[in-house]
Amino acid sequence: MEKINVMIVEDHALTRFALRTSLEDTEFVNQIFEAENAKTAYSILTKHKTDLILMDLGLPVINGAMASMEIKKRYPDIKIIVITSHNGEKEVQACLDAGINAYCSKDIKPEKLIELIKEVMEGALWFDPFVSDTVLNKTSIIKPNTEKNRYGLTAKELDVLSLLADGNSNFEIAKKMNISINTTKVHMCSVLQKLSVDDRTQAAIKAIRENLI
């Protein structure tokens, strides 16, 4: 993995320090920039090449979701990992609309964060389970006594899995289910995590072999 430049956007100095400390001895991290608000982050981006941003949601004036949306518009190739204690539906949906790459709790362990950064830089999407519960609607979980629910798949996730197995792309799945492409990606990410598979092909094979669809 090539070395990357990381920016920490967080208004609490102690949290910034903790995140910086976690990253400083990581072999693939080159430079680390810090911003206490969105305005400072925008300024840094005009001066320094940044590959990945660790974004807090509770920023003053311009919140993390709004900042992420603006950054993705200006620099679509930058990866953004939201690290927050917020899991309200509005906040999560705003981040999905912004096109963020991962959403995790501030309770995440340093070693897990390092692995997550690697995965995101390689193109993966990742959403903490507590986010899935908020966004993907817990009421859609199918009855617990059904055989298909042994992986904890929701009704919508089963729909996604079925369409996936039929060869549909994320765009086609979004269109057929009448949901946004970013919500589709969250569903897909959740399906892969629950089935413990690495990609769409493995998910489709497992679904067919185990009669999940």
N, C-alpha and C positions, 0 to 999 in steps of 0.2 A: 504493500500500500504506500502510495506517495505521501510525502509530508503535507499537512494541511495547516491553514491559518484559521484560528477559531476566535469568535468574538462572544463574550459573555455580556448579555444585556440584562442587568439586574440592579434594582435601586437599593438593595441592602448590601452594604460593604462586606459584612461578615459572610454572606452567602457567596458573593463574588470571590472572596478570598478562598472559601472552601472549594469552589468549583475550579479556580485556578490551580490550587494545590493538587487537586485530583488529576489535572491535565499536564502539569509541568514535567513530570517524569515519564510521560507517555512518548514512546519512540516516534510515533507518526505525527505528533503535533509540533509544528514549527513555531509560529508566533501566536501569542494570545493577546487579544485586545479586550478592553473593558469599557462598558458604557453604562451610566446610571439611568439613562432615559433614552427614548427613541430619537430625539434630536441629536444627541451625541453619537448614537449609532449611525444615523444617516451621514454625519460628518466623517466618521471613521471610514465608512464604505467608499466615500469619494477619494480617499487618500491611500487606502490599503486594500490589497486583494484579500478577500475573505471567502473561505470555502464553506464554513459552517457556523451557524449562530445558535447559541443556547439562550433561549428567550423566556423571560418571566412574563406572566400575564398582567400582574398587578403593578404596572408602571404608572408614574404620575403623568397627567395631561393626556398623553397618547398611550393607550393600553397596548399590551403585547400583541393582541389579535390584530388591531389596526396597524401596528408597526410591521407585523409579519406580512400583511396584505400589501402594504406599500413597498416593502423590500422585495417581495416576490414579483411585483410589477416592474420594478427597476432592474432587479438582478435575478431573473428566473432560475439560474443555475445554482444559486446559493441554497444549501440545505438548512432547514430550520427545525430544531428540536425544542419544543415547548416544555419547560420544566416548571411545574406549578403545583399549588395546593388547591387550585380551583377546579371543580368538576361540574359546574352548573351547565345545563343544556345550552344556554345562550352562548356562554364562553367557548364551549367545545365546538358548537356549530360554526361560530365565527372563525375559529382556527381552521376548521375543515374548509370553509369557503375561501380562506386565505391560501390554502394549498400547502400547509405545513407538512413536514415529513415524519414527525414523531411527536407524541404527546405523552409525557410521563409525570409521575408524582415526584415531589421534592424529596420523598423518602427513598428514592432510588439509591442503591449502593454504588459507590465509586467504580467498582470493577464492572458492574452491570452497565453503567453509563458508558464506560470505555468501549465495551462490546457493542452497545447500541450505536455509538458514533461510527464504529467500523461498518456496521450493517447499513446504516443510513447512507454513508458515503459510497457504498456499493450498490445503492439503489433501492434498499428495502424501505418499507413503511412500517411503523410500529406504533401501536396505541395501547396504553395501559388498560388492563381489564376494567378498571373503574370507569374509564371513558366509554368503553363499549357498552357497559350497563346503562350509561346515561344517554348516549346517542342512538344506539341500536334498539332501544325500547325493550325493557325487561319483560313487558307483558307479552311479547311475541314468542317467548320460550314455549316450546311444545310440551305436552304433558310428560312429567318425569317418568312415567311407567312405560313409555314407548321405547322400543329397541333402538330407534334412530337417535334418541337423545343421550346415548351413552357417552357422547363427546360433549354434551352440553350445547349443541347447536340450536340456535333459535330458528323460528319458522322462516324468517327472512334469509338467514344464512343458508338454510337448506335450499331456498329458491335460488340463491346465488350459486351454490354448489351445483345444482341441477343445470342451470344455464351454462356454467363453466364447463361441465362435462359434455355439454352439447356443442362446445367449440366457440362459444360467444366471447367476444372481447369485453373488457371493462366498459367501454363505450356502449356496446350493444346491450350489456346487462343493465346499465343505468337507464337506457332508453326503454327497455322492456319492463323494468320494474318501476319506472317513473320516479327515479331518485337521481340525485346529483352524482357526478363522476367521483367526487371526493368521498361521498358517503359509500359509494360502491367499493372504493378502495379500502375503506375502513372495514366493511363487511368481509372483503377478500382477505385482508390481513388477519382478522379474527378467525376466519375459517382455517387458514393455514396454521395459526397458532394452536387452535383447539385440536386439529387433526395431527399435529406434530409432524408436519411435512414442510419441505423447503420451497416448493414451487407449485404452480397451477397444475402441471402435468401429474405430479405425485398426488395432489388432492383429488384430481379426477379419477385416477387409477384406484385410489383407496375407496372413493365413494362407490365406484362400480363393484369392486371386489367384495366390499362389506355391505353391499345393498343399502346404502345410506340414502339413495335417491330413487 
